[in-house]
Amino acid sequence: MSFRQLVVWSALSCVWCAEPVSLQNTRAMPVSRPSHNIDIDDTHHFHMDFHDEDELYALFFDEVVIPSKKRLAEELDPHVFVGRRNASAVLGQCSMHMNKRILEADNKLIILGAGPAGLTAAVYAARAGMDPLVVSKDGGQLEATSRIDNFPGFEEGVDAVDLLIGLTHQAERFGAKFKSCEIDSVHLDCRPFRVQCTSGLEMTSSSLILASGARTKWLEVPGEEQYLSRGVHSCATCDGYFYRGKNVAVVGGGDTAMEQALFLARMAEKVTVIHRRDSFRASKAMATRVLSHPHIEILWETTILEYLGSHQMPQNLSTSAKDGDDHSSDDLKGIRIRTNAEPNESGESQQEVRTLPIDGVFVAVGHTPNTELFGGVKRDEYGYIYTVPGSTLTSVTGVYAAGDVSFHCVDPCY
Ligand SMILES: Cc1cc2nc3c(=O)[nH]c(=O)nc-3n(C[C@H](O)[C@H](O)[C@H](O)COP(=O)(O)OP(=O)(O)OC[C@H]3O[C@@H](n4cnc5c(N)ncnc54)[C@H](O)[C@@H]3O)c2cc1C
């Protein structure tokens, strides 16, 4: 017995219908709404398309609960009745069909992403004999930085790119393969899963690990790119140590900004929190700790207009730099900020623009997970992939998530 299409109508309480439902969850076949709209109260139904044209329909019925099954059978012909007596046999056939399709995939496992999460997954998957193929367009967020000081086992810190190269070689040693490609669509509605690159290349895989990371939301003002990792940062736990005894600013008003400010206040001489509104949206407890901290100053209703190097600092605030010097490897020396001041006597709003000398700025206005391509998997309100707590399991059987892309790993995690 084999099927082109499987349609299941059953009452919600139908015990032996649970199995086809679980089969549907494994994404053995694409799922769509029944083409025949037959109104049956208190039922759930679903519909699976098998691809081989010469296969038959199968109708799963809850024989007892659905009195209108005869009418359904007339409308959906050809068909196979499945009930209490032959449900197991039919499900066995379906499972075999599914397994065959899964085994026909080009790959056992594709890992989407070659940042620390994807590469770590590749090391373990390769050692477990899963023959992983790692697909990525670059090395991820670590490519934007230089030194990693908080990776265990490296007494003097480790160069970020060296770390990525080392992880790549380690995974390769166990048999992991790598492919460079910008992925533009991922089809999770049916196993084997399909991954497509902008080049037109298409790959299939029995299972997937999503490790596509997240991107920092930056302020996108002049100088930000130039001073990235040379005064402009997004992670206090990672880079705060470089600012012992110095003046730093944290931009933002949420819990992450509060965490970063409190962390930095342990080592920096002074922390200035720059927030564009007149109150924090952080939790009250966190905000109170920041507001009462002796080394933290708050600049309300203030925005950064520009990051400045030594050659852009006013004479009285700086530096030995002269015009004509090569400033391409400068570090950040200050910021130009705009603050909403008190209205004047006629009630007109006032703005003050000034330069603030600063050694480091930590931008803490959030992250955006790279999950736009994974529409079929459950995500939280911010777009992070939902994983079962304590695991990498996602809402789709055979699809796993690791690293910054997953919802347990929002901002405060590093
Ligand atoms: C400037 C900077 C400095 C940092 N410094 C530190 C630090 O010192 N210590 C620390 O612990 N953390 C630091 N972090 C954070 C750290 O980089 C991240 O936590 C970490 O990289 C997350 O790893 P990941 O593998 O989950 O994702 P990522 O490293 O972001 O990797 C994502 C992967 O997915 C791939 N990808 C995404 N979309 C696509 C697509 N459409 N097609 C193909 N490939 C795709 C990317 O190419 C990449 O390979 C820093 C981050 C930044 C931005």
The ligand as a Tripos MOL2 file, in Angstrom:
@<TRIPOS>MOLECULE
LIG
   53    58     1     0     0
SMALL
NO_CHARGES

@<TRIPOS>ATOM
      1 C1         32.2890   43.5440   17.3950 C.3       1 LIG1
      2 C2         31.9330   42.3050   18.1950 C.ar      1 LIG1
      3 C3         32.7960   41.8660   19.1820 C.ar      1 LIG1
      4 C4         32.4800   40.7450   19.9510 C.ar      1 LIG1
      5 N1         33.3670   40.3320   20.9020 N.ar      1 LIG1
      6 C5         33.0730   39.2450   21.6530 C.ar      1 LIG1
      7 C6         33.9840   38.7690   22.6620 C.ar      1 LIG1
      8 O1         35.0520   39.3380   22.8610 O.2       1 LIG1
      9 N2         33.6210   37.6820   23.3810 N.ar      1 LIG1
     10 C7         32.4030   37.0370   23.1800 C.ar      1 LIG1
     11 O2         32.1170   36.0720   23.8910 O.2       1 LIG1
     12 N3         31.5450   37.4520   22.2320 N.ar      1 LIG1
     13 C8         31.8460   38.5400   21.4820 C.ar      1 LIG1
     14 N4         30.9520   38.9710   20.5300 N.ar      1 LIG1
     15 C9         29.7370   38.2310   20.3570 C.3       1 LIG1
     16 C10        30.0290   36.9900   19.4990 C.3       1 LIG1
     17 O3         30.6440   37.3690   18.2980 O.3       1 LIG1
     18 C11        28.7330   36.2210   19.2290 C.3       1 LIG1
     19 O4         28.1160   35.9050   20.4550 O.3       1 LIG1
     20 C12        29.0380   34.9360   18.4690 C.3       1 LIG1
     21 O5         29.7270   35.2170   17.2690 O.3       1 LIG1
     22 C13        27.7490   34.2020   18.1450 C.3       1 LIG1
     23 O6         28.0750   33.0610   17.4430 O.3       1 LIG1
     24 P1         27.0490   32.3590   16.4520 P.3       1 LIG1
     25 O7         27.7890   31.2260   15.8570 O.co2     1 LIG1
     26 O8         25.7760   32.0950   17.1640 O.co2     1 LIG1
     27 O9         26.7010   33.4450   15.3340 O.3       1 LIG1
     28 P2         27.6550   34.2870   14.3570 P.3       1 LIG1
     29 O10        29.0370   34.3380   14.8700 O.co2     1 LIG1
     30 O11        26.9620   35.5570   14.0810 O.co2     1 LIG1
     31 O12        27.6730   33.4140   13.0090 O.3       1 LIG1
     32 C14        26.5740   33.3960   12.1590 C.3       1 LIG1
     33 C15        26.9080   32.5540   10.9420 C.3       1 LIG1
     34 O13        25.7360   32.4240   10.1330 O.3       1 LIG1
     35 C16        26.0630   32.7460    8.7890 C.3       1 LIG1
     36 N5         24.8910   33.2860    8.1090 N.ar      1 LIG1
     37 C17        23.9140   34.1170    8.5920 C.ar      1 LIG1
     38 N6         23.0020   34.3610    7.6420 N.ar      1 LIG1
     39 C18        23.4070   33.6850    6.5280 C.ar      1 LIG1
     40 C19        22.8940   33.5380    5.1980 C.ar      1 LIG1
     41 N7         21.7610   34.1310    4.8000 N.pl3     1 LIG1
     42 N8         23.5810   32.7770    4.3180 N.ar      1 LIG1
     43 C20        24.7180   32.1350    4.6890 C.ar      1 LIG1
     44 N9         25.2550   32.2450    5.9220 N.ar      1 LIG1
     45 C21        24.6000   32.9950    6.8290 C.ar      1 LIG1
     46 C22        27.1910   33.7710    8.8950 C.3       1 LIG1
     47 O14        27.9240   33.8050    7.6810 O.3       1 LIG1
     48 C23        27.9770   33.1740   10.0390 C.3       1 LIG1
     49 O15        28.8240   32.1680    9.5440 O.3       1 LIG1
     50 C24        31.2530   40.0780   19.7540 C.ar      1 LIG1
     51 C25        30.3830   40.5160   18.7460 C.ar      1 LIG1
     52 C26        30.7050   41.6210   17.9600 C.ar      1 LIG1
     53 C27        29.7630   42.0770   16.8690 C.3       1 LIG1
@<TRIPOS>BOND
     1     1     2 1
     2     2     3 ar
     3     2    52 ar
     4     3     4 ar
     5     4     5 ar
     6     4    50 ar
     7     5     6 ar
     8     6     7 ar
     9     6    13 1
    10     7     8 2
    11     7     9 ar
    12     9    10 ar
    13    10    11 2
    14    10    12 ar
    15    12    13 ar
    16    13    14 ar
    17    14    15 1
    18    14    50 ar
    19    15    16 1
    20    16    17 1
    21    16    18 1
    22    18    19 1
    23    18    20 1
    24    20    21 1
    25    20    22 1
    26    22    23 1
    27    23    24 1
    28    24    25 2
    29    24    26 1
    30    24    27 1
    31    27    28 1
    32    28    29 2
    33    28    30 1
    34    28    31 1
    35    31    32 1
    36    32    33 1
    37    33    34 1
    38    33    48 1
    39    34    35 1
    40    35    36 1
    41    35    46 1
    42    36    37 ar
    43    36    45 ar
    44    37    38 ar
    45    38    39 ar
    46    39    40 ar
    47    39    45 ar
    48    40    41 1
    49    40    42 ar
    50    42    43 ar
    51    43    44 ar
    52    44    45 ar
    53    46    47 1
    54    46    48 1
    55    48    49 1
    56    50    51 ar
    57    51    52 ar
    58    52    53 1
@<TRIPOS>SUBSTRUCTURE
     1 LIG1         1 GROUP 0 **** ****
